[in-house]
Amino acid sequence: MEGLEKPGEKQFQRMYVRQVEKAKNSIFDEISKEVCNANDHIYIASRYFKNKKGITKEKLGEWLETVCHLLDEFCLPWLQRADDDIQTLNCEKLADQRKVIDLQNQLIVKQEEQLSAVKTTVTTEMKTYSAAVSKSCTAALAPKKIQAAVMKVADTNERSKNVIVYGLEEKTNEQLQNKIEEVLVEIGEKPPIEHCVRVGEKKVGTVRPVKFSLRSTLHVQRILINARKLRTKDGFGSIYISPDRSLDERRAYKKLVEELKLKRSKEPDKVHVIKNNKIVSFNRDSEPGVSGKS
Protein backbone atom coordinates (compact mmCIF):
# COMPACT_ATOMS: atom_id res chain seq x y z
CA MET A 1 0.00 0.00 0.00
CA GLU A 2 1.83 3.07 -1.25
CA GLY A 3 1.87 6.18 0.93
CA LEU A 4 1.16 4.31 4.18
CA GLU A 5 3.59 4.70 7.07
CA LYS A 6 4.63 1.44 8.71
CA PRO A 7 4.82 1.49 12.51
CA GLY A 8 8.46 0.54 13.04
CA GLU A 9 9.82 2.60 15.93
CA LYS A 10 7.75 5.70 15.12
CA GLN A 11 5.46 7.32 17.66
CA PHE A 12 1.74 7.01 17.00
CA GLN A 13 0.16 10.07 15.34
CA ARG A 14 -3.38 10.92 14.16
CA MET A 15 -2.15 11.31 10.58
CA TYR A 16 -1.49 7.55 10.46
CA VAL A 17 -5.13 6.87 11.34
CA ARG A 18 -6.23 8.97 8.37
CA GLN A 19 -3.78 7.15 6.10
CA VAL A 20 -5.06 3.72 7.11
CA GLU A 21 -8.66 4.91 6.84
CA LYS A 22 -7.97 6.25 3.34
CA ALA A 23 -6.44 2.92 2.25
CA LYS A 24 -9.38 1.00 3.72
CA ASN A 25 -11.92 3.24 1.96
CA SER A 26 -10.09 2.79 -1.32
CA ILE A 27 -10.38 -1.01 -1.37
CA PHE A 28 -13.90 -1.00 0.14
CA ASP A 29 -15.09 1.52 -2.45
CA GLU A 30 -13.77 -0.72 -5.19
CA ILE A 31 -15.57 -3.76 -3.75
CA SER A 32 -18.85 -1.86 -3.27
CA LYS A 33 -18.75 -0.52 -6.80
CA GLU A 34 -18.18 -3.98 -8.26
CA VAL A 35 -21.07 -5.42 -6.19
CA CYS A 36 -23.76 -2.72 -6.52
CA ASN A 37 -22.18 0.05 -8.57
CA ALA A 38 -22.04 2.26 -5.46
CA ASN A 39 -19.49 3.40 -2.88
CA ASP A 40 -21.68 2.52 0.11
CA HIS A 41 -19.83 -0.07 2.22
CA ILE A 42 -23.08 -1.63 3.50
CA TYR A 43 -23.14 -3.67 0.30
CA ILE A 44 -20.01 -5.59 1.36
CA ALA A 45 -21.97 -8.58 2.62
CA SER A 46 -22.24 -12.13 1.39
CA ARG A 47 -25.86 -11.75 0.26
CA TYR A 48 -24.89 -9.05 -2.27
CA PHE A 49 -22.30 -11.27 -3.94
CA LYS A 50 -24.88 -13.84 -5.07
CA ASN A 51 -25.42 -14.08 -8.82
CA LYS A 52 -22.53 -11.64 -9.48
CA LYS A 53 -20.93 -13.59 -12.32
CA GLY A 54 -18.42 -10.84 -13.05
CA ILE A 55 -16.79 -11.28 -9.63
CA THR A 56 -14.43 -14.22 -9.99
CA LYS A 57 -12.64 -16.19 -7.30
CA GLU A 58 -9.42 -14.56 -8.46
CA LYS A 59 -10.93 -11.11 -7.85
CA LEU A 60 -12.24 -12.13 -4.44
CA GLY A 61 -8.80 -13.49 -3.60
CA GLU A 62 -7.14 -10.20 -4.55
CA TRP A 63 -9.56 -8.24 -2.37
CA LEU A 64 -9.08 -10.63 0.56
CA GLU A 65 -5.30 -10.47 0.19
CA THR A 66 -5.37 -6.66 0.17
CA VAL A 67 -7.63 -6.42 3.22
CA CYS A 68 -5.56 -8.95 5.18
CA HIS A 69 -2.38 -7.11 4.24
CA LEU A 70 -3.93 -3.84 5.43
CA LEU A 71 -4.88 -5.44 8.76
CA ASP A 72 -1.58 -7.28 9.37
CA GLU A 73 0.84 -4.60 8.19
CA PHE A 74 -0.85 -1.40 9.34
CA CYS A 75 -4.09 -1.62 11.37
CA LEU A 76 -3.02 -4.09 14.05
CA PRO A 77 0.55 -2.77 14.50
CA TRP A 78 -0.64 0.82 14.78
CA LEU A 79 -3.40 -0.25 17.17
CA GLN A 80 -0.82 -1.99 19.34
CA ARG A 81 1.48 1.04 19.17
CA ALA A 82 -1.40 3.32 20.20
CA ASP A 83 -2.19 1.02 23.13
CA ASP A 84 1.49 1.04 24.20
CA ASP A 85 1.55 4.85 24.02
CA ILE A 86 -1.62 5.06 26.15
CA GLN A 87 -0.07 2.74 28.76
CA THR A 88 3.07 4.89 28.81
CA LEU A 89 1.04 8.07 29.25
CA ASN A 90 -0.97 6.48 32.07
CA CYS A 91 2.25 5.49 33.85
CA GLU A 92 3.65 8.99 33.43
CA LYS A 93 0.38 10.46 34.74
CA LEU A 94 0.50 8.24 37.84
CA ALA A 95 4.13 9.19 38.43
CA ASP A 96 3.25 12.89 38.17
CA GLN A 97 0.34 12.42 40.59
CA ARG A 98 2.66 10.72 43.09
CA LYS A 99 5.10 13.63 42.79
CA VAL A 100 2.30 16.13 43.45
CA ILE A 101 1.13 14.16 46.50
CA ASP A 102 4.71 13.96 47.81
CA LEU A 103 5.18 17.71 47.35
CA GLN A 104 1.87 18.42 49.13
CA ASN A 105 2.89 16.20 52.05
CA GLN A 106 6.29 17.90 52.22
CA LEU A 107 4.56 21.28 52.26
CA ILE A 108 2.24 20.18 55.07
CA VAL A 109 5.18 18.86 57.12
CA LYS A 110 7.12 22.08 56.52
CA GLN A 111 4.18 24.25 57.56
CA GLU A 112 3.60 22.11 60.66
CA GLU A 113 7.29 22.54 61.55
CA GLN A 114 6.99 26.30 61.11
CA LEU A 115 3.84 26.37 63.23
CA SER A 116 5.59 24.33 65.93
CA ALA A 117 8.52 26.73 65.87
CA VAL A 118 6.16 29.70 66.25
CA LYS A 119 4.38 28.00 69.17
CA THR A 120 7.75 27.33 70.85
CA THR A 121 8.79 30.96 70.40
CA VAL A 122 5.49 32.26 71.77
CA THR A 123 5.67 29.89 74.74
CA THR A 124 9.23 31.01 75.53
CA GLU A 125 8.29 34.67 75.29
CA MET A 126 5.23 34.10 77.50
CA LYS A 127 7.41 32.43 80.13
CA THR A 128 9.86 35.33 80.02
CA TYR A 129 7.03 37.85 80.30
CA SER A 130 5.44 35.87 83.13
CA ALA A 131 8.73 35.86 85.03
CA ALA A 132 9.08 39.62 84.59
CA VAL A 133 5.50 40.22 85.76
CA SER A 134 6.02 37.96 88.76
CA LYS A 135 9.01 40.05 89.84
CA SER A 136 7.24 43.39 89.42
CA CYS A 137 3.82 42.46 90.81
CA THR A 138 3.02 41.67 94.41
CA ALA A 139 0.14 39.43 93.45
CA ALA A 140 0.48 36.80 90.76
CA LEU A 141 -2.36 35.45 88.70
CA ALA A 142 -4.49 32.88 90.47
CA PRO A 143 -3.48 29.29 89.60
CA LYS A 144 -7.04 28.48 88.55
CA LYS A 145 -7.05 31.30 85.99
CA ILE A 146 -3.75 30.14 84.57
CA GLN A 147 -5.03 26.57 84.36
CA ALA A 148 -8.24 27.74 82.63
CA ALA A 149 -6.25 29.73 80.07
CA VAL A 150 -3.98 26.78 79.31
CA MET A 151 -6.96 24.45 78.94
CA LYS A 152 -8.67 26.91 76.60
CA VAL A 153 -5.59 27.08 74.34
CA ALA A 154 -5.30 23.28 74.34
CA ASP A 155 -9.02 22.91 73.54
CA THR A 156 -8.78 25.42 70.68
CA ASN A 157 -5.75 23.63 69.26
CA GLU A 158 -7.54 20.27 69.41
CA ARG A 159 -10.71 21.61 67.80
CA SER A 160 -8.72 23.16 64.94
CA LYS A 161 -8.10 19.64 63.59
CA ASN A 162 -11.73 18.51 63.88
CA VAL A 163 -14.59 18.74 61.37
CA ILE A 164 -18.32 18.36 62.08
CA VAL A 165 -20.72 16.88 59.49
CA TYR A 166 -24.49 17.37 59.87
CA GLY A 167 -27.30 15.57 58.03
CA LEU A 168 -25.46 12.28 57.42
CA GLU A 169 -27.97 9.42 57.66
CA GLU A 170 -27.53 7.36 60.84
CA LYS A 171 -27.90 3.58 60.81
CA THR A 172 -27.14 0.68 63.13
CA ASN A 173 -23.70 -0.94 62.64
CA GLU A 174 -22.80 1.75 60.10
CA GLN A 175 -19.33 2.07 58.60
CA LEU A 176 -18.98 5.69 59.70
CA GLN A 177 -15.51 6.39 58.32
CA ASN A 178 -16.51 5.03 54.90
CA LYS A 179 -19.50 7.41 54.87
CA ILE A 180 -17.27 10.39 55.68
CA GLU A 181 -14.76 9.40 52.99
CA GLU A 182 -17.59 9.21 50.42
CA VAL A 183 -18.65 12.76 51.33
CA LEU A 184 -15.07 14.08 51.12
CA VAL A 185 -14.52 12.47 47.71
CA GLU A 186 -17.48 14.51 46.39
CA ILE A 187 -15.57 17.74 47.20
CA GLY A 188 -12.24 16.47 45.87
CA GLU A 189 -10.60 15.72 49.23
CA LYS A 190 -9.16 12.46 50.57
CA PRO A 191 -7.15 13.16 53.74
CA PRO A 192 -6.24 10.41 56.25
CA ILE A 193 -8.89 10.35 59.00
CA GLU A 194 -7.53 9.93 62.54
CA HIS A 195 -10.81 9.44 64.45
CA CYS A 196 -14.51 9.38 63.56
CA VAL A 197 -17.54 9.29 65.91
CA ARG A 198 -21.17 10.35 66.31
CA VAL A 199 -21.60 13.08 68.95
CA GLY A 200 -24.54 13.86 71.20
CA GLU A 201 -27.24 11.78 72.82
CA LYS A 202 -29.00 9.28 70.56
CA LYS A 203 -32.71 10.10 70.24
CA VAL A 204 -35.52 8.67 68.13
CA GLY A 205 -36.25 10.78 65.06
CA THR A 206 -32.99 12.74 65.21
CA VAL A 207 -29.73 12.34 63.32
CA ARG A 208 -26.62 13.00 65.36
CA PRO A 209 -23.75 14.92 63.76
CA VAL A 210 -20.42 13.25 63.06
CA LYS A 211 -17.10 14.54 64.31
CA PHE A 212 -13.88 13.40 62.65
CA SER A 213 -10.27 14.39 63.26
CA LEU A 214 -7.43 15.00 60.80
CA ARG A 215 -3.67 15.24 61.16
CA SER A 216 -3.35 18.81 59.95
CA THR A 217 -5.28 22.06 60.24
CA LEU A 218 -4.45 22.64 56.56
CA HIS A 219 -6.61 19.63 55.62
CA VAL A 220 -9.43 21.07 57.71
CA GLN A 221 -9.16 24.46 55.98
CA ARG A 222 -9.29 22.85 52.51
CA ILE A 223 -12.37 20.81 53.44
CA LEU A 224 -14.21 23.87 54.82
CA ILE A 225 -13.36 25.90 51.70
CA ASN A 226 -14.62 23.16 49.34
CA ALA A 227 -17.68 22.23 51.44
CA ARG A 228 -19.93 24.46 49.31
CA LYS A 229 -19.48 22.02 46.38
CA LEU A 230 -21.90 19.62 48.12
CA ARG A 231 -24.79 21.93 47.21
CA THR A 232 -24.53 20.82 43.57
CA LYS A 233 -24.00 17.09 44.25
CA ASP A 234 -26.97 14.73 43.90
CA GLY A 235 -27.78 13.10 47.25
CA PHE A 236 -25.47 15.37 49.22
CA GLY A 237 -27.36 18.70 49.15
CA SER A 238 -28.70 18.25 52.71
CA ILE A 239 -25.28 17.54 54.21
CA TYR A 240 -23.60 20.44 56.02
CA ILE A 241 -19.90 20.67 56.96
CA SER A 242 -18.67 23.04 59.66
CA PRO A 243 -15.66 23.56 61.95
CA ASP A 244 -15.67 22.13 65.48
CA ARG A 245 -16.89 25.16 67.44
CA SER A 246 -16.83 25.60 71.21
CA LEU A 247 -20.06 26.12 73.16
CA ASP A 248 -19.62 29.92 73.14
CA GLU A 249 -18.82 29.87 69.43
CA ARG A 250 -21.88 27.74 68.69
CA ARG A 251 -24.09 30.16 70.60
CA ALA A 252 -22.62 33.12 68.72
CA TYR A 253 -22.98 31.35 65.38
CA LYS A 254 -26.57 30.35 66.15
CA LYS A 255 -27.36 33.98 66.89
CA LEU A 256 -25.68 34.97 63.63
CA VAL A 257 -27.80 32.41 61.69
CA GLU A 258 -30.98 33.83 63.24
CA GLU A 259 -29.92 37.32 62.17
CA LEU A 260 -29.20 35.95 58.68
CA LYS A 261 -32.71 34.45 58.40
CA LEU A 262 -34.24 37.75 59.52
CA LYS A 263 -32.11 39.64 57.01
CA ARG A 264 -33.18 37.34 54.18
CA SER A 265 -36.86 37.75 55.04
CA LYS A 266 -36.62 41.55 55.20
CA GLU A 267 -34.48 41.99 52.07
CA PRO A 268 -35.33 39.08 49.71
CA ASP A 269 -34.08 41.02 46.68
CA LYS A 270 -30.50 40.71 47.91
CA VAL A 271 -28.17 37.82 48.68
CA HIS A 272 -27.12 37.46 52.32
CA VAL A 273 -24.39 35.08 53.51
CA ILE A 274 -22.16 34.56 56.53
CA LYS A 275 -18.52 35.26 55.80
CA ASN A 276 -15.75 35.59 58.39
CA ASN A 277 -18.35 35.54 61.21
CA LYS A 278 -20.22 38.49 59.69
CA ILE A 279 -23.32 38.85 57.54
CA VAL A 280 -22.42 40.07 54.06
CA SER A 281 -25.13 41.40 51.71
CA PHE A 282 -24.93 42.20 48.00
CA ASN A 283 -27.08 42.49 44.89
CA ARG A 284 -27.78 39.27 43.00
CA ASP A 285 -26.26 40.60 39.80
CA SER A 286 -22.96 41.41 41.54
CA GLU A 287 -22.39 38.28 43.59
CA PRO A 288 -18.79 38.08 44.86
CA GLY A 289 -16.87 34.87 45.50
CA VAL A 290 -18.03 33.29 48.75
CA SER A 291 -15.95 30.61 50.46
CA GLY A 292 -17.38 27.81 52.58
CA LYS A 293 -20.98 27.25 53.61
CA SER A 294 -23.09 29.89 55.33
NUSE-871785 format. One record per residue (C-alpha): residue in three letters; residue number from 1; x, y, z. Coordinates in Angstrom, 3 decimals. Layout:
<pts>
{'ALA'; NUM; {X; Y; Z}}
...
</pts>
This chain:
<pts>
{'MET'; 1; {0.000; 0.000; 0.000}}
{'GLU'; 2; {1.834; 3.065; -1.252}}
{'GLY'; 3; {1.870; 6.179; 0.932}}
{'LEU'; 4; {1.161; 4.312; 4.177}}
{'GLU'; 5; {3.594; 4.704; 7.069}}
{'LYS'; 6; {4.632; 1.442; 8.705}}
{'PRO'; 7; {4.821; 1.488; 12.513}}
{'GLY'; 8; {8.455; 0.542; 13.037}}
{'GLU'; 9; {9.817; 2.605; 15.930}}
{'LYS'; 10; {7.749; 5.704; 15.120}}
{'GLN'; 11; {5.462; 7.320; 17.663}}
{'PHE'; 12; {1.738; 7.010; 16.998}}
{'GLN'; 13; {0.156; 10.073; 15.337}}
{'ARG'; 14; {-3.381; 10.925; 14.163}}
{'MET'; 15; {-2.153; 11.307; 10.581}}
{'TYR'; 16; {-1.485; 7.546; 10.461}}
{'VAL'; 17; {-5.128; 6.869; 11.336}}
{'ARG'; 18; {-6.227; 8.975; 8.372}}
{'GLN'; 19; {-3.776; 7.148; 6.097}}
{'VAL'; 20; {-5.058; 3.718; 7.109}}
{'GLU'; 21; {-8.664; 4.913; 6.835}}
{'LYS'; 22; {-7.967; 6.249; 3.339}}
{'ALA'; 23; {-6.441; 2.918; 2.254}}
{'LYS'; 24; {-9.384; 1.002; 3.723}}
{'ASN'; 25; {-11.920; 3.237; 1.961}}
{'SER'; 26; {-10.085; 2.790; -1.323}}
{'ILE'; 27; {-10.381; -1.008; -1.369}}
{'PHE'; 28; {-13.900; -0.999; 0.137}}
{'ASP'; 29; {-15.093; 1.524; -2.447}}
{'GLU'; 30; {-13.767; -0.721; -5.186}}
{'ILE'; 31; {-15.573; -3.760; -3.753}}
{'SER'; 32; {-18.848; -1.858; -3.266}}
{'LYS'; 33; {-18.750; -0.520; -6.805}}
{'GLU'; 34; {-18.184; -3.976; -8.257}}
{'VAL'; 35; {-21.066; -5.416; -6.185}}
{'CYS'; 36; {-23.756; -2.719; -6.515}}
{'ASN'; 37; {-22.177; 0.049; -8.572}}
{'ALA'; 38; {-22.037; 2.261; -5.464}}
{'ASN'; 39; {-19.491; 3.402; -2.877}}
{'ASP'; 40; {-21.676; 2.520; 0.110}}
{'HIS'; 41; {-19.829; -0.075; 2.218}}
{'ILE'; 42; {-23.076; -1.631; 3.504}}
{'TYR'; 43; {-23.141; -3.675; 0.298}}
{'ILE'; 44; {-20.011; -5.591; 1.357}}
{'ALA'; 45; {-21.969; -8.581; 2.616}}
{'SER'; 46; {-22.236; -12.131; 1.389}}
{'ARG'; 47; {-25.858; -11.750; 0.259}}
{'TYR'; 48; {-24.887; -9.053; -2.267}}
{'PHE'; 49; {-22.298; -11.271; -3.942}}
{'LYS'; 50; {-24.881; -13.841; -5.071}}
{'ASN'; 51; {-25.417; -14.082; -8.817}}
{'LYS'; 52; {-22.528; -11.643; -9.476}}
{'LYS'; 53; {-20.927; -13.586; -12.316}}
{'GLY'; 54; {-18.419; -10.839; -13.048}}
{'ILE'; 55; {-16.787; -11.275; -9.631}}
{'THR'; 56; {-14.426; -14.220; -9.993}}
{'LYS'; 57; {-12.636; -16.191; -7.297}}
{'GLU'; 58; {-9.422; -14.560; -8.459}}
{'LYS'; 59; {-10.926; -11.105; -7.852}}
{'LEU'; 60; {-12.238; -12.126; -4.442}}
{'GLY'; 61; {-8.802; -13.494; -3.597}}
{'GLU'; 62; {-7.141; -10.200; -4.551}}
{'TRP'; 63; {-9.556; -8.240; -2.368}}
{'LEU'; 64; {-9.082; -10.626; 0.562}}
{'GLU'; 65; {-5.299; -10.475; 0.195}}
{'THR'; 66; {-5.367; -6.661; 0.165}}
{'VAL'; 67; {-7.631; -6.415; 3.217}}
{'CYS'; 68; {-5.560; -8.950; 5.180}}
{'HIS'; 69; {-2.380; -7.105; 4.238}}
{'LEU'; 70; {-3.927; -3.839; 5.429}}
{'LEU'; 71; {-4.879; -5.435; 8.759}}
{'ASP'; 72; {-1.583; -7.280; 9.369}}
{'GLU'; 73; {0.841; -4.604; 8.194}}
{'PHE'; 74; {-0.849; -1.404; 9.338}}
{'CYS'; 75; {-4.090; -1.618; 11.365}}
{'LEU'; 76; {-3.019; -4.090; 14.048}}
{'PRO'; 77; {0.554; -2.766; 14.495}}
{'TRP'; 78; {-0.645; 0.824; 14.777}}
{'LEU'; 79; {-3.402; -0.247; 17.169}}
{'GLN'; 80; {-0.815; -1.988; 19.343}}
{'ARG'; 81; {1.476; 1.035; 19.173}}
{'ALA'; 82; {-1.398; 3.323; 20.204}}
{'ASP'; 83; {-2.186; 1.020; 23.130}}
{'ASP'; 84; {1.490; 1.040; 24.200}}
{'ASP'; 85; {1.551; 4.850; 24.024}}
{'ILE'; 86; {-1.616; 5.061; 26.154}}
{'GLN'; 87; {-0.068; 2.742; 28.762}}
{'THR'; 88; {3.073; 4.888; 28.810}}
{'LEU'; 89; {1.043; 8.075; 29.249}}
{'ASN'; 90; {-0.967; 6.482; 32.072}}
{'CYS'; 91; {2.247; 5.485; 33.850}}
{'GLU'; 92; {3.646; 8.989; 33.433}}
{'LYS'; 93; {0.380; 10.458; 34.743}}
{'LEU'; 94; {0.503; 8.236; 37.837}}
{'ALA'; 95; {4.131; 9.191; 38.425}}
{'ASP'; 96; {3.245; 12.890; 38.170}}
{'GLN'; 97; {0.338; 12.424; 40.592}}
{'ARG'; 98; {2.663; 10.720; 43.091}}
{'LYS'; 99; {5.105; 13.627; 42.794}}
{'VAL'; 100; {2.300; 16.129; 43.446}}
{'ILE'; 101; {1.134; 14.160; 46.497}}
{'ASP'; 102; {4.710; 13.955; 47.811}}
{'LEU'; 103; {5.180; 17.707; 47.352}}
{'GLN'; 104; {1.869; 18.415; 49.131}}
{'ASN'; 105; {2.892; 16.200; 52.046}}
{'GLN'; 106; {6.294; 17.898; 52.222}}
{'LEU'; 107; {4.562; 21.280; 52.259}}
{'ILE'; 108; {2.241; 20.184; 55.068}}
{'VAL'; 109; {5.176; 18.857; 57.120}}
{'LYS'; 110; {7.116; 22.081; 56.522}}
{'GLN'; 111; {4.179; 24.255; 57.564}}
{'GLU'; 112; {3.603; 22.112; 60.657}}
{'GLU'; 113; {7.290; 22.536; 61.546}}
{'GLN'; 114; {6.993; 26.302; 61.112}}
{'LEU'; 115; {3.838; 26.367; 63.230}}
{'SER'; 116; {5.586; 24.331; 65.927}}
{'ALA'; 117; {8.522; 26.733; 65.874}}
{'VAL'; 118; {6.156; 29.699; 66.248}}
{'LYS'; 119; {4.383; 27.999; 69.169}}
{'THR'; 120; {7.748; 27.331; 70.855}}
{'THR'; 121; {8.794; 30.962; 70.398}}
{'VAL'; 122; {5.493; 32.262; 71.765}}
{'THR'; 123; {5.674; 29.885; 74.735}}
{'THR'; 124; {9.235; 31.010; 75.532}}
{'GLU'; 125; {8.286; 34.669; 75.286}}
{'MET'; 126; {5.234; 34.102; 77.504}}
{'LYS'; 127; {7.414; 32.433; 80.130}}
{'THR'; 128; {9.864; 35.328; 80.020}}
{'TYR'; 129; {7.032; 37.849; 80.302}}
{'SER'; 130; {5.441; 35.870; 83.128}}
{'ALA'; 131; {8.730; 35.857; 85.030}}
{'ALA'; 132; {9.076; 39.620; 84.591}}
{'VAL'; 133; {5.503; 40.218; 85.758}}
{'SER'; 134; {6.020; 37.963; 88.761}}
{'LYS'; 135; {9.007; 40.047; 89.844}}
{'SER'; 136; {7.237; 43.387; 89.422}}
{'CYS'; 137; {3.822; 42.463; 90.810}}
{'THR'; 138; {3.024; 41.673; 94.407}}
{'ALA'; 139; {0.142; 39.426; 93.446}}
{'ALA'; 140; {0.478; 36.796; 90.755}}
{'LEU'; 141; {-2.361; 35.450; 88.702}}
{'ALA'; 142; {-4.494; 32.884; 90.468}}
{'PRO'; 143; {-3.476; 29.291; 89.600}}
{'LYS'; 144; {-7.043; 28.478; 88.549}}
{'LYS'; 145; {-7.053; 31.298; 85.994}}
{'ILE'; 146; {-3.754; 30.139; 84.572}}
{'GLN'; 147; {-5.034; 26.567; 84.358}}
{'ALA'; 148; {-8.238; 27.744; 82.634}}
{'ALA'; 149; {-6.247; 29.734; 80.070}}
{'VAL'; 150; {-3.977; 26.779; 79.314}}
{'MET'; 151; {-6.959; 24.448; 78.938}}
{'LYS'; 152; {-8.669; 26.906; 76.595}}
{'VAL'; 153; {-5.593; 27.080; 74.345}}
{'ALA'; 154; {-5.300; 23.277; 74.335}}
{'ASP'; 155; {-9.017; 22.910; 73.535}}
{'THR'; 156; {-8.783; 25.418; 70.677}}
{'ASN'; 157; {-5.746; 23.627; 69.259}}
{'GLU'; 158; {-7.543; 20.272; 69.410}}
{'ARG'; 159; {-10.715; 21.615; 67.796}}
{'SER'; 160; {-8.721; 23.160; 64.939}}
{'LYS'; 161; {-8.096; 19.638; 63.591}}
{'ASN'; 162; {-11.732; 18.513; 63.876}}
{'VAL'; 163; {-14.592; 18.743; 61.370}}
{'ILE'; 164; {-18.322; 18.359; 62.077}}
{'VAL'; 165; {-20.716; 16.876; 59.491}}
{'TYR'; 166; {-24.493; 17.369; 59.873}}
{'GLY'; 167; {-27.299; 15.568; 58.028}}
{'LEU'; 168; {-25.458; 12.279; 57.419}}
{'GLU'; 169; {-27.970; 9.415; 57.660}}
{'GLU'; 170; {-27.531; 7.364; 60.841}}
{'LYS'; 171; {-27.898; 3.578; 60.811}}
{'THR'; 172; {-27.138; 0.679; 63.130}}
{'ASN'; 173; {-23.703; -0.936; 62.644}}
{'GLU'; 174; {-22.797; 1.754; 60.098}}
{'GLN'; 175; {-19.330; 2.072; 58.605}}
{'LEU'; 176; {-18.977; 5.693; 59.698}}
{'GLN'; 177; {-15.512; 6.387; 58.319}}
{'ASN'; 178; {-16.506; 5.034; 54.897}}
{'LYS'; 179; {-19.496; 7.414; 54.868}}
{'ILE'; 180; {-17.272; 10.392; 55.684}}
{'GLU'; 181; {-14.762; 9.396; 52.993}}
{'GLU'; 182; {-17.589; 9.212; 50.419}}
{'VAL'; 183; {-18.646; 12.762; 51.334}}
{'LEU'; 184; {-15.073; 14.085; 51.123}}
{'VAL'; 185; {-14.520; 12.473; 47.712}}
{'GLU'; 186; {-17.478; 14.506; 46.386}}
{'ILE'; 187; {-15.574; 17.739; 47.196}}
{'GLY'; 188; {-12.244; 16.467; 45.872}}
{'GLU'; 189; {-10.597; 15.720; 49.229}}
{'LYS'; 190; {-9.163; 12.456; 50.570}}
{'PRO'; 191; {-7.145; 13.158; 53.736}}
{'PRO'; 192; {-6.236; 10.409; 56.253}}
{'ILE'; 193; {-8.888; 10.347; 58.998}}
{'GLU'; 194; {-7.535; 9.929; 62.540}}
{'HIS'; 195; {-10.809; 9.440; 64.450}}
{'CYS'; 196; {-14.512; 9.384; 63.562}}
{'VAL'; 197; {-17.542; 9.287; 65.910}}
{'ARG'; 198; {-21.173; 10.349; 66.307}}
{'VAL'; 199; {-21.598; 13.081; 68.946}}
{'GLY'; 200; {-24.541; 13.863; 71.198}}
{'GLU'; 201; {-27.238; 11.780; 72.824}}
{'LYS'; 202; {-28.998; 9.284; 70.557}}
{'LYS'; 203; {-32.705; 10.096; 70.237}}
{'VAL'; 204; {-35.518; 8.673; 68.128}}
{'GLY'; 205; {-36.248; 10.783; 65.065}}
{'THR'; 206; {-32.990; 12.741; 65.214}}
{'VAL'; 207; {-29.730; 12.344; 63.322}}
{'ARG'; 208; {-26.620; 13.003; 65.361}}
{'PRO'; 209; {-23.749; 14.918; 63.762}}
{'VAL'; 210; {-20.415; 13.245; 63.056}}
{'LYS'; 211; {-17.097; 14.541; 64.308}}
{'PHE'; 212; {-13.877; 13.396; 62.646}}
{'SER'; 213; {-10.268; 14.386; 63.258}}
{'LEU'; 214; {-7.431; 15.004; 60.800}}
{'ARG'; 215; {-3.674; 15.242; 61.157}}
{'SER'; 216; {-3.350; 18.806; 59.946}}
{'THR'; 217; {-5.285; 22.060; 60.242}}
{'LEU'; 218; {-4.453; 22.639; 56.560}}
{'HIS'; 219; {-6.608; 19.628; 55.620}}
{'VAL'; 220; {-9.432; 21.070; 57.714}}
{'GLN'; 221; {-9.161; 24.457; 55.977}}
{'ARG'; 222; {-9.292; 22.854; 52.505}}
{'ILE'; 223; {-12.371; 20.807; 53.436}}
{'LEU'; 224; {-14.207; 23.869; 54.823}}
{'ILE'; 225; {-13.361; 25.898; 51.703}}
{'ASN'; 226; {-14.617; 23.161; 49.339}}
{'ALA'; 227; {-17.676; 22.233; 51.437}}
{'ARG'; 228; {-19.933; 24.457; 49.307}}
{'LYS'; 229; {-19.482; 22.019; 46.381}}
{'LEU'; 230; {-21.904; 19.618; 48.118}}
{'ARG'; 231; {-24.789; 21.926; 47.210}}
{'THR'; 232; {-24.533; 20.818; 43.569}}
{'LYS'; 233; {-24.005; 17.091; 44.247}}
{'ASP'; 234; {-26.970; 14.727; 43.903}}
{'GLY'; 235; {-27.780; 13.099; 47.248}}
{'PHE'; 236; {-25.467; 15.375; 49.220}}
{'GLY'; 237; {-27.361; 18.699; 49.153}}
{'SER'; 238; {-28.697; 18.247; 52.710}}
{'ILE'; 239; {-25.284; 17.544; 54.211}}
{'TYR'; 240; {-23.604; 20.444; 56.023}}
{'ILE'; 241; {-19.905; 20.669; 56.961}}
{'SER'; 242; {-18.667; 23.042; 59.661}}
{'PRO'; 243; {-15.663; 23.563; 61.954}}
{'ASP'; 244; {-15.668; 22.131; 65.477}}
{'ARG'; 245; {-16.888; 25.160; 67.442}}
{'SER'; 246; {-16.833; 25.597; 71.208}}
{'LEU'; 247; {-20.056; 26.123; 73.160}}
{'ASP'; 248; {-19.621; 29.920; 73.143}}
{'GLU'; 249; {-18.816; 29.870; 69.432}}
{'ARG'; 250; {-21.882; 27.735; 68.688}}
{'ARG'; 251; {-24.087; 30.163; 70.595}}
{'ALA'; 252; {-22.616; 33.119; 68.717}}
{'TYR'; 253; {-22.982; 31.345; 65.378}}
{'LYS'; 254; {-26.571; 30.350; 66.146}}
{'LYS'; 255; {-27.365; 33.980; 66.886}}
{'LEU'; 256; {-25.679; 34.965; 63.631}}
{'VAL'; 257; {-27.798; 32.415; 61.693}}
{'GLU'; 258; {-30.980; 33.830; 63.242}}
{'GLU'; 259; {-29.918; 37.317; 62.166}}
{'LEU'; 260; {-29.205; 35.949; 58.682}}
{'LYS'; 261; {-32.709; 34.451; 58.395}}
{'LEU'; 262; {-34.236; 37.752; 59.522}}
{'LYS'; 263; {-32.114; 39.641; 57.013}}
{'ARG'; 264; {-33.177; 37.342; 54.182}}
{'SER'; 265; {-36.858; 37.750; 55.036}}
{'LYS'; 266; {-36.622; 41.550; 55.196}}
{'GLU'; 267; {-34.482; 41.988; 52.073}}
{'PRO'; 268; {-35.325; 39.082; 49.714}}
{'ASP'; 269; {-34.084; 41.015; 46.681}}
{'LYS'; 270; {-30.501; 40.712; 47.913}}
{'VAL'; 271; {-28.166; 37.818; 48.682}}
{'HIS'; 272; {-27.117; 37.465; 52.321}}
{'VAL'; 273; {-24.392; 35.078; 53.507}}
{'ILE'; 274; {-22.157; 34.556; 56.527}}
{'LYS'; 275; {-18.519; 35.258; 55.804}}
{'ASN'; 276; {-15.749; 35.586; 58.390}}
{'ASN'; 277; {-18.347; 35.545; 61.212}}
{'LYS'; 278; {-20.215; 38.488; 59.695}}
{'ILE'; 279; {-23.323; 38.851; 57.545}}
{'VAL'; 280; {-22.425; 40.072; 54.059}}
{'SER'; 281; {-25.135; 41.399; 51.711}}
{'PHE'; 282; {-24.931; 42.199; 48.004}}
{'ASN'; 283; {-27.080; 42.486; 44.893}}
{'ARG'; 284; {-27.784; 39.269; 43.004}}
{'ASP'; 285; {-26.258; 40.604; 39.800}}
{'SER'; 286; {-22.962; 41.415; 41.537}}
{'GLU'; 287; {-22.386; 38.279; 43.593}}
{'PRO'; 288; {-18.791; 38.084; 44.855}}
{'GLY'; 289; {-16.873; 34.866; 45.496}}
{'VAL'; 290; {-18.032; 33.290; 48.746}}
{'SER'; 291; {-15.947; 30.608; 50.459}}
{'GLY'; 292; {-17.378; 27.809; 52.577}}
{'LYS'; 293; {-20.981; 27.252; 53.612}}
{'SER'; 294; {-23.086; 29.890; 55.333}}
</pts>
